[in-house]
């Protein structure tokens, strides 16, 4: 769904796949660090 409106080049598809895998764990770590800092 995210790829359909784009240019659909191999580089763009790879970029979308990588960011789809990387962003959620990074966001969770960022949130947990913020919660940990707020409790200190």
N, C-alpha and C positions, 0 to 999 in steps of 0.2 A: 504493500500500500504506500509506503514512503517512497519507494523507488519509481513507481508508475509515473508521477508527474515530471520526473527529472529526465536528464539526457540518456540514461540507461547505458552509459559506457561501462566497460569492465572496471575502470578505476572508481567510478561513482558507486557501482554496486558493492565493490570491496569496501569502500569508505563507509557506506551505510551499514554493512554487516559488522565491521569492526566497531563502529560507534554504538551499535545496538547491543553488542556484547560487553563493551567496556563501561559505558555510562552508568548502568544500574549499580554495579558493585562500588564504583567510585562515589556515587551519590550516597549510598548506605554508609560508607566509611566516613564521608564528610559529615553526615548527620550524627553518627555516633560520636565522632570527635567533638562536635559542638555540644552534644548533651553531656559528655564527660567533662568538658571545660565549664559548663554552666553549673555543674554540681560541686565543683571544687571551691 
